């Protein structure tokens, strides 16, 4: 229980070119559902992302 969680957090986030929301790189934007100009998922859809 010592400092093991310190490495987690502050991941590098990139602003989505579509909506500007900060999302994980190389991930579908969770806000607008776009990734590389392609609508991958429906916006605001509840998606369980497996880690
Ligand atoms: Zn977006």
mmCIF file of the protein (N, C-alpha, C, O) and its ligand, coordinates in Angstrom:
data_MODEL
# 
_entry.id   MODEL 
# 
loop_
_entity.id 
_entity.type 
_entity.pdbx_number_of_molecules 
1 polymer     1 
2 non-polymer 1 
# 
_entity_poly.entity_id                      1 
_entity_poly.type                           'polypeptide(L)' 
_entity_poly.nstd_linkage                   no 
_entity_poly.nstd_monomer                   no 
_entity_poly.pdbx_seq_one_letter_code       
;(UNK)(UNK)(UNK)(UNK)(UNK)(UNK)(UNK)(UNK)(UNK)(UNK)(UNK)(UNK)(UNK)(UNK)(UNK)(UNK)
(UNK)(UNK)(UNK)(UNK)(UNK)(UNK)(UNK)(UNK)(UNK)(UNK)(UNK)(UNK)(UNK)(UNK)(UNK)(UNK)
(UNK)(UNK)(UNK)(UNK)(UNK)(UNK)(UNK)(UNK)(UNK)(UNK)(UNK)(UNK)(UNK)(UNK)(UNK)(UNK)
(UNK)(UNK)(UNK)
;
_entity_poly.pdbx_seq_one_letter_code_can   XXXXXXXXXXXXXXXXXXXXXXXXXXXXXXXXXXXXXXXXXXXXXXXXXXX 
_entity_poly.pdbx_strand_id                 A 
# 
loop_
_entity_poly_seq.entity_id 
_entity_poly_seq.num 
_entity_poly_seq.mon_id 
_entity_poly_seq.hetero 
1 1  UNK n 
1 2  UNK n 
1 3  UNK n 
1 4  UNK n 
1 5  UNK n 
1 6  UNK n 
1 7  UNK n 
1 8  UNK n 
1 9  UNK n 
1 10 UNK n 
1 11 UNK n 
1 12 UNK n 
1 13 UNK n 
1 14 UNK n 
1 15 UNK n 
1 16 UNK n 
1 17 UNK n 
1 18 UNK n 
1 19 UNK n 
1 20 UNK n 
1 21 UNK n 
1 22 UNK n 
1 23 UNK n 
1 24 UNK n 
1 25 UNK n 
1 26 UNK n 
1 27 UNK n 
1 28 UNK n 
1 29 UNK n 
1 30 UNK n 
1 31 UNK n 
1 32 UNK n 
1 33 UNK n 
1 34 UNK n 
1 35 UNK n 
1 36 UNK n 
1 37 UNK n 
1 38 UNK n 
1 39 UNK n 
1 40 UNK n 
1 41 UNK n 
1 42 UNK n 
1 43 UNK n 
1 44 UNK n 
1 45 UNK n 
1 46 UNK n 
1 47 UNK n 
1 48 UNK n 
1 49 UNK n 
1 50 UNK n 
1 51 UNK n 
# 
loop_
_struct_asym.id 
_struct_asym.entity_id 
A 1 
B 2 
# 
loop_
_chem_comp.id 
_chem_comp.type 
_chem_comp.mon_nstd_flag 
UNK 'L-peptide linking' . 
ZN  non-polymer         . 
# 
_pdbx_entity_nonpoly.entity_id   2 
_pdbx_entity_nonpoly.name        ? 
_pdbx_entity_nonpoly.comp_id     ZN 
# 
_pdbx_nonpoly_scheme.asym_id         B 
_pdbx_nonpoly_scheme.entity_id       2 
_pdbx_nonpoly_scheme.mon_id          ZN 
_pdbx_nonpoly_scheme.ndb_seq_num     1 
_pdbx_nonpoly_scheme.pdb_seq_num     101 
_pdbx_nonpoly_scheme.auth_seq_num    101 
_pdbx_nonpoly_scheme.pdb_mon_id      ZN 
_pdbx_nonpoly_scheme.auth_mon_id     ZN 
_pdbx_nonpoly_scheme.pdb_strand_id   A 
_pdbx_nonpoly_scheme.pdb_ins_code    . 
# 
loop_
_atom_site.group_PDB 
_atom_site.id 
_atom_site.type_symbol 
_atom_site.label_atom_id 
_atom_site.label_alt_id 
_atom_site.label_comp_id 
_atom_site.label_asym_id 
_atom_site.label_entity_id 
_atom_site.label_seq_id 
_atom_site.pdbx_PDB_ins_code 
_atom_site.Cartn_x 
_atom_site.Cartn_y 
_atom_site.Cartn_z 
_atom_site.occupancy 
_atom_site.B_iso_or_equiv 
_atom_site.pdbx_formal_charge 
_atom_site.auth_seq_id 
_atom_site.auth_comp_id 
_atom_site.auth_asym_id 
_atom_site.auth_atom_id 
_atom_site.pdbx_PDB_model_num 
ATOM   1   N  N  . UNK A 1 1  ? 0.844   -1.209 0.000   1.00 0.00 ? 1   UNK A N  1 
ATOM   2   C  CA . UNK A 1 1  ? 0.000   0.000  0.000   1.00 0.00 ? 1   UNK A CA 1 
ATOM   3   C  C  . UNK A 1 1  ? 0.876   1.255  0.000   1.00 0.00 ? 1   UNK A C  1 
ATOM   4   O  O  . UNK A 1 1  ? 0.465   2.299  0.507   1.00 0.00 ? 1   UNK A O  1 
ATOM   5   N  N  . UNK A 1 2  ? 2.036   1.158  -0.546  1.00 0.00 ? 2   UNK A N  1 
ATOM   6   C  CA . UNK A 1 2  ? 2.903   2.335  -0.557  1.00 0.00 ? 2   UNK A CA 1 
ATOM   7   C  C  . UNK A 1 2  ? 3.202   2.782  -1.970  1.00 0.00 ? 2   UNK A C  1 
ATOM   8   O  O  . UNK A 1 2  ? 3.815   2.028  -2.725  1.00 0.00 ? 2   UNK A O  1 
ATOM   9   N  N  . UNK A 1 3  ? 2.819   3.909  -2.336  1.00 0.00 ? 3   UNK A N  1 
ATOM   10  C  CA . UNK A 1 3  ? 3.215   4.563  -3.562  1.00 0.00 ? 3   UNK A CA 1 
ATOM   11  C  C  . UNK A 1 3  ? 2.923   3.767  -4.827  1.00 0.00 ? 3   UNK A C  1 
ATOM   12  O  O  . UNK A 1 3  ? 3.306   4.178  -5.922  1.00 0.00 ? 3   UNK A O  1 
ATOM   13  N  N  . UNK A 1 4  ? 2.266   2.664  -4.689  1.00 0.00 ? 4   UNK A N  1 
ATOM   14  C  CA . UNK A 1 4  ? 2.012   1.890  -5.894  1.00 0.00 ? 4   UNK A CA 1 
ATOM   15  C  C  . UNK A 1 4  ? 1.029   2.615  -6.798  1.00 0.00 ? 4   UNK A C  1 
ATOM   16  O  O  . UNK A 1 4  ? 1.023   2.407  -8.011  1.00 0.00 ? 4   UNK A O  1 
ATOM   17  N  N  . UNK A 1 5  ? 0.211   3.453  -6.216  1.00 0.00 ? 5   UNK A N  1 
ATOM   18  C  CA . UNK A 1 5  ? -0.775  4.170  -7.021  1.00 0.00 ? 5   UNK A CA 1 
ATOM   19  C  C  . UNK A 1 5  ? -0.216  5.465  -7.589  1.00 0.00 ? 5   UNK A C  1 
ATOM   20  O  O  . UNK A 1 5  ? -0.867  6.112  -8.409  1.00 0.00 ? 5   UNK A O  1 
ATOM   21  N  N  . UNK A 1 6  ? 0.936   5.835  -7.180  1.00 0.00 ? 6   UNK A N  1 
ATOM   22  C  CA . UNK A 1 6  ? 1.457   7.123  -7.631  1.00 0.00 ? 6   UNK A CA 1 
ATOM   23  C  C  . UNK A 1 6  ? 1.788   7.120  -9.111  1.00 0.00 ? 6   UNK A C  1 
ATOM   24  O  O  . UNK A 1 6  ? 1.714   8.151  -9.780  1.00 0.00 ? 6   UNK A O  1 
ATOM   25  N  N  . UNK A 1 7  ? 2.148   5.971  -9.606  1.00 0.00 ? 7   UNK A N  1 
ATOM   26  C  CA . UNK A 1 7  ? 2.506   5.908  -11.019 1.00 0.00 ? 7   UNK A CA 1 
ATOM   27  C  C  . UNK A 1 7  ? 1.272   6.031  -11.903 1.00 0.00 ? 7   UNK A C  1 
ATOM   28  O  O  . UNK A 1 7  ? 1.364   6.405  -13.073 1.00 0.00 ? 7   UNK A O  1 
ATOM   29  N  N  . UNK A 1 8  ? 0.135   5.716  -11.337 1.00 0.00 ? 8   UNK A N  1 
ATOM   30  C  CA . UNK A 1 8  ? -1.093  5.812  -12.109 1.00 0.00 ? 8   UNK A CA 1 
ATOM   31  C  C  . UNK A 1 8  ? -1.578  7.255  -12.080 1.00 0.00 ? 8   UNK A C  1 
ATOM   32  O  O  . UNK A 1 8  ? -1.286  8.002  -11.146 1.00 0.00 ? 8   UNK A O  1 
ATOM   33  N  N  . UNK A 1 9  ? -2.302  7.626  -13.086 1.00 0.00 ? 9   UNK A N  1 
ATOM   34  C  CA . UNK A 1 9  ? -2.821  8.968  -13.138 1.00 0.00 ? 9   UNK A CA 1 
ATOM   35  C  C  . UNK A 1 9  ? -1.959  9.854  -14.006 1.00 0.00 ? 9   UNK A C  1 
ATOM   36  O  O  . UNK A 1 9  ? -0.822  9.513  -14.332 1.00 0.00 ? 9   UNK A O  1 
ATOM   37  N  N  . UNK A 1 10 ? -2.508  10.986 -14.375 1.00 0.00 ? 10  UNK A N  1 
ATOM   38  C  CA . UNK A 1 10 ? -1.858  11.912 -15.278 1.00 0.00 ? 10  UNK A CA 1 
ATOM   39  C  C  . UNK A 1 10 ? -1.369  11.199 -16.525 1.00 0.00 ? 10  UNK A C  1 
ATOM   40  O  O  . UNK A 1 10 ? -0.198  11.297 -16.893 1.00 0.00 ? 10  UNK A O  1 
ATOM   41  N  N  . UNK A 1 11 ? -2.270  10.485 -17.168 1.00 0.00 ? 11  UNK A N  1 
ATOM   42  C  CA . UNK A 1 11 ? -1.876  9.868  -18.425 1.00 0.00 ? 11  UNK A CA 1 
ATOM   43  C  C  . UNK A 1 11 ? -1.813  10.933 -19.515 1.00 0.00 ? 11  UNK A C  1 
ATOM   44  O  O  . UNK A 1 11 ? -2.480  11.964 -19.429 1.00 0.00 ? 11  UNK A O  1 
ATOM   45  N  N  . UNK A 1 12 ? -1.031  10.680 -20.504 1.00 0.00 ? 12  UNK A N  1 
ATOM   46  C  CA . UNK A 1 12 ? -0.966  11.671 -21.579 1.00 0.00 ? 12  UNK A CA 1 
ATOM   47  C  C  . UNK A 1 12 ? -2.262  11.640 -22.368 1.00 0.00 ? 12  UNK A C  1 
ATOM   48  O  O  . UNK A 1 12 ? -2.632  10.624 -22.957 1.00 0.00 ? 12  UNK A O  1 
ATOM   49  N  N  . UNK A 1 13 ? -2.930  12.756 -22.366 1.00 0.00 ? 13  UNK A N  1 
ATOM   50  C  CA . UNK A 1 13 ? -4.203  12.844 -23.067 1.00 0.00 ? 13  UNK A CA 1 
ATOM   51  C  C  . UNK A 1 13 ? -4.032  13.747 -24.277 1.00 0.00 ? 13  UNK A C  1 
ATOM   52  O  O  . UNK A 1 13 ? -3.242  14.691 -24.276 1.00 0.00 ? 13  UNK A O  1 
ATOM   53  N  N  . UNK A 1 14 ? -4.792  13.425 -25.295 1.00 0.00 ? 14  UNK A N  1 
ATOM   54  C  CA . UNK A 1 14 ? -4.754  14.244 -26.492 1.00 0.00 ? 14  UNK A CA 1 
ATOM   55  C  C  . UNK A 1 14 ? -6.143  14.792 -26.765 1.00 0.00 ? 14  UNK A C  1 
ATOM   56  O  O  . UNK A 1 14 ? -7.144  14.092 -26.607 1.00 0.00 ? 14  UNK A O  1 
ATOM   57  N  N  . UNK A 1 15 ? -6.193  16.033 -27.169 1.00 0.00 ? 15  UNK A N  1 
ATOM   58  C  CA . UNK A 1 15 ? -7.502  16.598 -27.489 1.00 0.00 ? 15  UNK A CA 1 
ATOM   59  C  C  . UNK A 1 15 ? -8.062  15.979 -28.761 1.00 0.00 ? 15  UNK A C  1 
ATOM   60  O  O  . UNK A 1 15 ? -7.366  15.818 -29.764 1.00 0.00 ? 15  UNK A O  1 
ATOM   61  N  N  . UNK A 1 16 ? -9.316  15.648 -28.687 1.00 0.00 ? 16  UNK A N  1 
ATOM   62  C  CA . UNK A 1 16 ? -9.986  15.098 -29.856 1.00 0.00 ? 16  UNK A CA 1 
ATOM   63  C  C  . UNK A 1 16 ? -10.083 16.171 -30.931 1.00 0.00 ? 16  UNK A C  1 
ATOM   64  O  O  . UNK A 1 16 ? -10.511 17.289 -30.644 1.00 0.00 ? 16  UNK A O  1 
ATOM   65  N  N  . UNK A 1 17 ? -9.699  15.857 -32.151 1.00 0.00 ? 17  UNK A N  1 
ATOM   66  C  CA . UNK A 1 17 ? -9.787  16.854 -33.231 1.00 0.00 ? 17  UNK A CA 1 
ATOM   67  C  C  . UNK A 1 17 ? -11.220 17.212 -33.584 1.00 0.00 ? 17  UNK A C  1 
ATOM   68  O  O  . UNK A 1 17 ? -11.479 18.238 -34.214 1.00 0.00 ? 17  UNK A O  1 
ATOM   69  N  N  . UNK A 1 18 ? -12.138 16.367 -33.177 1.00 0.00 ? 18  UNK A N  1 
ATOM   70  C  CA . UNK A 1 18 ? -13.535 16.607 -33.514 1.00 0.00 ? 18  UNK A CA 1 
ATOM   71  C  C  . UNK A 1 18 ? -14.211 17.493 -32.483 1.00 0.00 ? 18  UNK A C  1 
ATOM   72  O  O  . UNK A 1 18 ? -14.812 18.514 -32.816 1.00 0.00 ? 18  UNK A O  1 
ATOM   73  N  N  . UNK A 1 19 ? -14.100 17.086 -31.226 1.00 0.00 ? 19  UNK A N  1 
ATOM   74  C  CA . UNK A 1 19 ? -14.853 17.809 -30.203 1.00 0.00 ? 19  UNK A CA 1 
ATOM   75  C  C  . UNK A 1 19 ? -13.943 18.476 -29.182 1.00 0.00 ? 19  UNK A C  1 
ATOM   76  O  O  . UNK A 1 19 ? -14.397 19.287 -28.376 1.00 0.00 ? 19  UNK A O  1 
ATOM   77  N  N  . UNK A 1 20 ? -12.659 18.136 -29.216 1.00 0.00 ? 20  UNK A N  1 
ATOM   78  C  CA . UNK A 1 20 ? -11.731 18.811 -28.329 1.00 0.00 ? 20  UNK A CA 1 
ATOM   79  C  C  . UNK A 1 20 ? -11.637 18.202 -26.949 1.00 0.00 ? 20  UNK A C  1 
ATOM   80  O  O  . UNK A 1 20 ? -10.899 18.699 -26.098 1.00 0.00 ? 20  UNK A O  1 
ATOM   81  N  N  . UNK A 1 21 ? -12.370 17.140 -26.720 1.00 0.00 ? 21  UNK A N  1 
ATOM   82  C  CA . UNK A 1 21 ? -12.300 16.488 -25.422 1.00 0.00 ? 21  UNK A CA 1 
ATOM   83  C  C  . UNK A 1 21 ? -10.973 15.737 -25.307 1.00 0.00 ? 21  UNK A C  1 
ATOM   84  O  O  . UNK A 1 21 ? -10.474 15.168 -26.278 1.00 0.00 ? 21  UNK A O  1 
ATOM   85  N  N  . UNK A 1 22 ? -10.434 15.751 -24.132 1.00 0.00 ? 22  UNK A N  1 
ATOM   86  C  CA . UNK A 1 22 ? -9.163  15.064 -23.950 1.00 0.00 ? 22  UNK A CA 1 
ATOM   87  C  C  . UNK A 1 22 ? -9.414  13.568 -23.779 1.00 0.00 ? 22  UNK A C  1 
ATOM   88  O  O  . UNK A 1 22 ? -10.138 13.127 -22.886 1.00 0.00 ? 22  UNK A O  1 
ATOM   89  N  N  . UNK A 1 23 ? -8.799  12.825 -24.653 1.00 0.00 ? 23  UNK A N  1 
ATOM   90  C  CA . UNK A 1 23 ? -8.994  11.383 -24.644 1.00 0.00 ? 23  UNK A CA 1 
ATOM   91  C  C  . UNK A 1 23 ? -7.632  10.700 -24.721 1.00 0.00 ? 23  UNK A C  1 
ATOM   92  O  O  . UNK A 1 23 ? -6.617  11.317 -25.046 1.00 0.00 ? 23  UNK A O  1 
ATOM   93  N  N  . UNK A 1 24 ? -7.648  9.447  -24.420 1.00 0.00 ? 24  UNK A N  1 
ATOM   94  C  CA . UNK A 1 24 ? -6.418  8.682  -24.501 1.00 0.00 ? 24  UNK A CA 1 
ATOM   95  C  C  . UNK A 1 24 ? -5.983  8.578  -25.963 1.00 0.00 ? 24  UNK A C  1 
ATOM   96  O  O  . UNK A 1 24 ? -6.820  8.409  -26.850 1.00 0.00 ? 24  UNK A O  1 
ATOM   97  N  N  . UNK A 1 25 ? -4.707  8.676  -26.208 1.00 0.00 ? 25  UNK A N  1 
ATOM   98  C  CA . UNK A 1 25 ? -4.231  8.537  -27.583 1.00 0.00 ? 25  UNK A CA 1 
ATOM   99  C  C  . UNK A 1 25 ? -4.567  7.158  -28.142 1.00 0.00 ? 25  UNK A C  1 
ATOM   100 O  O  . UNK A 1 25 ? -4.564  6.152  -27.433 1.00 0.00 ? 25  UNK A O  1 
ATOM   101 N  N  . UNK A 1 26 ? -4.851  7.153  -29.420 1.00 0.00 ? 26  UNK A N  1 
ATOM   102 C  CA . UNK A 1 26 ? -5.158  5.902  -30.125 1.00 0.00 ? 26  UNK A CA 1 
ATOM   103 C  C  . UNK A 1 26 ? -6.380  5.205  -29.539 1.00 0.00 ? 26  UNK A C  1 
ATOM   104 O  O  . UNK A 1 26 ? -6.500  3.980  -29.548 1.00 0.00 ? 26  UNK A O  1 
ATOM   105 N  N  . UNK A 1 27 ? -7.272  6.035  -29.035 1.00 0.00 ? 27  UNK A N  1 
ATOM   106 C  CA . UNK A 1 27 ? -8.532  5.495  -28.542 1.00 0.00 ? 27  UNK A CA 1 
ATOM   107 C  C  . UNK A 1 27 ? -9.654  6.256  -29.225 1.00 0.00 ? 27  UNK A C  1 
ATOM   108 O  O  . UNK A 1 27 ? -9.497  7.412  -29.616 1.00 0.00 ? 27  UNK A O  1 
ATOM   109 N  N  . UNK A 1 28 ? -10.763 5.597  -29.356 1.00 0.00 ? 28  UNK A N  1 
ATOM   110 C  CA . UNK A 1 28 ? -11.934 6.292  -29.862 1.00 0.00 ? 28  UNK A CA 1 
ATOM   111 C  C  . UNK A 1 28 ? -12.351 7.340  -28.849 1.00 0.00 ? 28  UNK A C  1 
ATOM   112 O  O  . UNK A 1 28 ? -12.393 7.080  -27.646 1.00 0.00 ? 28  UNK A O  1 
ATOM   113 N  N  . UNK A 1 29 ? -12.652 8.505  -29.340 1.00 0.00 ? 29  UNK A N  1 
ATOM   114 C  CA . UNK A 1 29 ? -13.089 9.567  -28.448 1.00 0.00 ? 29  UNK A CA 1 
ATOM   115 C  C  . UNK A 1 29 ? -14.378 9.160  -27.769 1.00 0.00 ? 29  UNK A C  1 
ATOM   116 O  O  . UNK A 1 29 ? -15.339 8.764  -28.429 1.00 0.00 ? 29  UNK A O  1 
ATOM   117 N  N  . UNK A 1 30 ? -14.398 9.254  -26.470 1.00 0.00 ? 30  UNK A N  1 
ATOM   118 C  CA . UNK A 1 30 ? -15.583 8.825  -25.738 1.00 0.00 ? 30  UNK A CA 1 
ATOM   119 C  C  . UNK A 1 30 ? -16.691 9.863  -25.816 1.00 0.00 ? 30  UNK A C  1 
ATOM   120 O  O  . UNK A 1 30 ? -17.838 9.585  -25.465 1.00 0.00 ? 30  UNK A O  1 
ATOM   121 N  N  . UNK A 1 31 ? -16.349 11.052 -26.274 1.00 0.00 ? 31  UNK A N  1 
ATOM   122 C  CA . UNK A 1 31 ? -17.351 12.103 -26.325 1.00 0.00 ? 31  UNK A CA 1 
ATOM   123 C  C  . UNK A 1 31 ? -18.113 12.083 -27.643 1.00 0.00 ? 31  UNK A C  1 
ATOM   124 O  O  . UNK A 1 31 ? -19.343 12.115 -27.654 1.00 0.00 ? 31  UNK A O  1 
ATOM   125 N  N  . UNK A 1 32 ? -17.389 12.031 -28.744 1.00 0.00 ? 32  UNK A N  1 
ATOM   126 C  CA . UNK A 1 32 ? -18.050 12.119 -30.037 1.00 0.00 ? 32  UNK A CA 1 
ATOM   127 C  C  . UNK A 1 32 ? -18.002 10.797 -30.795 1.00 0.00 ? 32  UNK A C  1 
ATOM   128 O  O  . UNK A 1 32 ? -18.712 10.625 -31.785 1.00 0.00 ? 32  UNK A O  1 
ATOM   129 N  N  . UNK A 1 33 ? -17.190 9.885  -30.347 1.00 0.00 ? 33  UNK A N  1 
ATOM   130 C  CA . UNK A 1 33 ? -17.176 8.570  -30.972 1.00 0.00 ? 33  UNK A CA 1 
ATOM   131 C  C  . UNK A 1 33 ? -16.331 8.499  -32.224 1.00 0.00 ? 33  UNK A C  1 
ATOM   132 O  O  . UNK A 1 33 ? -16.353 7.499  -32.941 1.00 0.00 ? 33  UNK A O  1 
ATOM   133 N  N  . UNK A 1 34 ? -15.583 9.562  -32.489 1.00 0.00 ? 34  UNK A N  1 
ATOM   134 C  CA . UNK A 1 34 ? -14.770 9.554  -33.690 1.00 0.00 ? 34  UNK A CA 1 
ATOM   135 C  C  . UNK A 1 34 ? -13.348 9.113  -33.394 1.00 0.00 ? 34  UNK A C  1 
ATOM   136 O  O  . UNK A 1 34 ? -12.791 9.385  -32.330 1.00 0.00 ? 34  UNK A O  1 
ATOM   137 N  N  . UNK A 1 35 ? -12.797 8.442  -34.348 1.00 0.00 ? 35  UNK A N  1 
ATOM   138 C  CA . UNK A 1 35 ? -11.372 8.136  -34.298 1.00 0.00 ? 35  UNK A CA 1 
ATOM   139 C  C  . UNK A 1 35 ? -10.835 8.198  -35.713 1.00 0.00 ? 35  UNK A C  1 
ATOM   140 O  O  . UNK A 1 35 ? -11.261 7.435  -36.580 1.00 0.00 ? 35  UNK A O  1 
ATOM   141 N  N  . UNK A 1 36 ? -9.908  9.097  -35.944 1.00 0.00 ? 36  UNK A N  1 
ATOM   142 C  CA . UNK A 1 36 ? -9.329  9.281  -37.281 1.00 0.00 ? 36  UNK A CA 1 
ATOM   143 C  C  . UNK A 1 36 ? -10.413 9.548  -38.327 1.00 0.00 ? 36  UNK A C  1 
ATOM   144 O  O  . UNK A 1 36 ? -10.475 8.903  -39.374 1.00 0.00 ? 36  UNK A O  1 
ATOM   145 N  N  . UNK A 1 37 ? -11.255 10.518 -38.004 1.00 0.00 ? 37  UNK A N  1 
ATOM   146 C  CA . UNK A 1 37 ? -12.270 10.974 -38.955 1.00 0.00 ? 37  UNK A CA 1 
ATOM   147 C  C  . UNK A 1 37 ? -13.295 9.908  -39.306 1.00 0.00 ? 37  UNK A C  1 
ATOM   148 O  O  . UNK A 1 37 ? -14.031 10.044 -40.284 1.00 0.00 ? 37  UNK A O  1 
ATOM   149 N  N  . UNK A 1 38 ? -13.339 8.878  -38.530 1.00 0.00 ? 38  UNK A N  1 
ATOM   150 C  CA . UNK A 1 38 ? -14.334 7.841  -38.785 1.00 0.00 ? 38  UNK A CA 1 
ATOM   151 C  C  . UNK A 1 38 ? -15.207 7.702  -37.551 1.00 0.00 ? 38  UNK A C  1 
ATOM   152 O  O  . UNK A 1 38 ? -14.709 7.561  -36.435 1.00 0.00 ? 38  UNK A O  1 
ATOM   153 N  N  . UNK A 1 39 ? -16.504 7.743  -37.762 1.00 0.00 ? 39  UNK A N  1 
ATOM   154 C  CA . UNK A 1 39 ? -17.405 7.558  -36.638 1.00 0.00 ? 39  UNK A CA 1 
ATOM   155 C  C  . UNK A 1 39 ? -17.411 6.087  -36.256 1.00 0.00 ? 39  UNK A C  1 
ATOM   156 O  O  . UNK A 1 39 ? -17.963 5.241  -36.960 1.00 0.00 ? 39  UNK A O  1 
ATOM   157 N  N  . UNK A 1 40 ? -16.802 5.815  -35.159 1.00 0.00 ? 40  UNK A N  1 
ATOM   158 C  CA . UNK A 1 40 ? -16.638 4.418  -34.770 1.00 0.00 ? 40  UNK A CA 1 
ATOM   159 C  C  . UNK A 1 40 ? -17.796 3.967  -33.894 1.00 0.00 ? 40  UNK A C  1 
ATOM   160 O  O  . UNK A 1 40 ? -18.354 2.885  -34.073 1.00 0.00 ? 40  UNK A O  1 
ATOM   161 N  N  . UNK A 1 41 ? -18.135 4.812  -32.957 1.00 0.00 ? 41  UNK A N  1 
ATOM   162 C  CA . UNK A 1 41 ? -19.235 4.448  -32.064 1.00 0.00 ? 41  UNK A CA 1 
ATOM   163 C  C  . UNK A 1 41 ? -20.230 5.588  -32.031 1.00 0.00 ? 41  UNK A C  1 
ATOM   164 O  O  . UNK A 1 41 ? -19.896 6.727  -32.355 1.00 0.00 ? 41  UNK A O  1 
ATOM   165 N  N  . UNK A 1 42 ? -21.413 5.287  -31.651 1.00 0.00 ? 42  UNK A N  1 
ATOM   166 C  CA . UNK A 1 42 ? -22.430 6.312  -31.519 1.00 0.00 ? 42  UNK A CA 1 
ATOM   167 C  C  . UNK A 1 42 ? -22.070 7.209  -30.347 1.00 0.00 ? 42  UNK A C  1 
ATOM   168 O  O  . UNK A 1 42 ? -21.675 6.725  -29.287 1.00 0.00 ? 42  UNK A O  1 
ATOM   169 N  N  . UNK A 1 43 ? -22.203 8.490  -30.532 1.00 0.00 ? 43  UNK A N  1 
ATOM   170 C  CA . UNK A 1 43 ? -21.885 9.425  -29.445 1.00 0.00 ? 43  UNK A CA 1 
ATOM   171 C  C  . UNK A 1 43 ? -22.794 9.185  -28.235 1.00 0.00 ? 43  UNK A C  1 
ATOM   172 O  O  . UNK A 1 43 ? -23.962 8.815  -28.357 1.00 0.00 ? 43  UNK A O  1 
ATOM   173 N  N  . UNK A 1 44 ? -22.215 9.406  -27.105 1.00 0.00 ? 44  UNK A N  1 
ATOM   174 C  CA . UNK A 1 44 ? -22.924 9.279  -25.831 1.00 0.00 ? 44  UNK A CA 1 
ATOM   175 C  C  . UNK A 1 44 ? -23.440 7.865  -25.572 1.00 0.00 ? 44  UNK A C  1 
ATOM   176 O  O  . UNK A 1 44 ? -24.289 7.653  -24.706 1.00 0.00 ? 44  UNK A O  1 
ATOM   177 N  N  . UNK A 1 45 ? -22.934 6.934  -26.308 1.00 0.00 ? 45  UNK A N  1 
ATOM   178 C  CA . UNK A 1 45 ? -23.327 5.552  -26.061 1.00 0.00 ? 45  UNK A CA 1 
ATOM   179 C  C  . UNK A 1 45 ? -22.565 5.043  -24.853 1.00 0.00 ? 45  UNK A C  1 
ATOM   180 O  O  . UNK A 1 45 ? -21.392 5.352  -24.645 1.00 0.00 ? 45  UNK A O  1 
ATOM   181 N  N  . UNK A 1 46 ? -23.262 4.270  -24.083 1.00 0.00 ? 46  UNK A N  1 
ATOM   182 C  CA . UNK A 1 46 ? -22.604 3.706  -22.913 1.00 0.00 ? 46  UNK A CA 1 
ATOM   183 C  C  . UNK A 1 46 ? -21.727 2.542  -23.333 1.00 0.00 ? 46  UNK A C  1 
ATOM   184 O  O  . UNK A 1 46 ? -22.199 1.515  -23.819 1.00 0.00 ? 46  UNK A O  1 
ATOM   185 N  N  . UNK A 1 47 ? -20.483 2.734  -23.135 1.00 0.00 ? 47  UNK A N  1 
ATOM   186 C  CA . UNK A 1 47 ? -19.542 1.715  -23.578 1.00 0.00 ? 47  UNK A CA 1 
ATOM   187 C  C  . UNK A 1 47 ? -18.683 1.278  -22.406 1.00 0.00 ? 47  UNK A C  1 
ATOM   188 O  O  . UNK A 1 47 ? -18.061 2.086  -21.717 1.00 0.00 ? 47  UNK A O  1 
ATOM   189 N  N  . UNK A 1 48 ? -18.674 0.020  -22.217 1.00 0.00 ? 48  UNK A N  1 
ATOM   190 C  CA . UNK A 1 48 ? -17.792 -0.524 -21.180 1.00 0.00 ? 48  UNK A CA 1 
ATOM   191 C  C  . UNK A 1 48 ? -16.439 -0.800 -21.807 1.00 0.00 ? 48  UNK A C  1 
ATOM   192 O  O  . UNK A 1 48 ? -16.276 -1.703 -22.628 1.00 0.00 ? 48  UNK A O  1 
ATOM   193 N  N  . UNK A 1 49 ? -15.501 -0.012 -21.403 1.00 0.00 ? 49  UNK A N  1 
ATOM   194 C  CA . UNK A 1 49 ? -14.171 -0.186 -21.978 1.00 0.00 ? 49  UNK A CA 1 
ATOM   195 C  C  . UNK A 1 49 ? -13.365 -1.123 -21.094 1.00 0.00 ? 49  UNK A C  1 
ATOM   196 O  O  . UNK A 1 49 ? -13.170 -0.867 -19.905 1.00 0.00 ? 49  UNK A O  1 
ATOM   197 N  N  . UNK A 1 50 ? -12.919 -2.170 -21.670 1.00 0.00 ? 50  UNK A N  1 
ATOM   198 C  CA . UNK A 1 50 ? -12.109 -3.105 -20.901 1.00 0.00 ? 50  UNK A CA 1 
ATOM   199 C  C  . UNK A 1 50 ? -10.673 -2.634 -20.893 1.00 0.00 ? 50  UNK A C  1 
ATOM   200 O  O  . UNK A 1 50 ? -10.130 -2.216 -21.916 1.00 0.00 ? 50  UNK A O  1 
ATOM   201 N  N  . UNK A 1 51 ? -10.090 -2.705 -19.768 1.00 0.00 ? 51  UNK A N  1 
ATOM   202 C  CA . UNK A 1 51 ? -8.729  -2.189 -19.643 1.00 0.00 ? 51  UNK A CA 1 
ATOM   203 C  C  . UNK A 1 51 ? -7.721  -3.191 -20.151 1.00 0.00 ? 51  UNK A C  1 
ATOM   204 O  O  . UNK A 1 51 ? -6.519  -2.925 -20.123 1.00 0.00 ? 51  UNK A O  1 
HETATM 205 ZN ZN . ZN  B 2 .  ? -14.332 13.756 -29.780 1.00 0.00 ? 101 ZN  A ZN 1 
# 
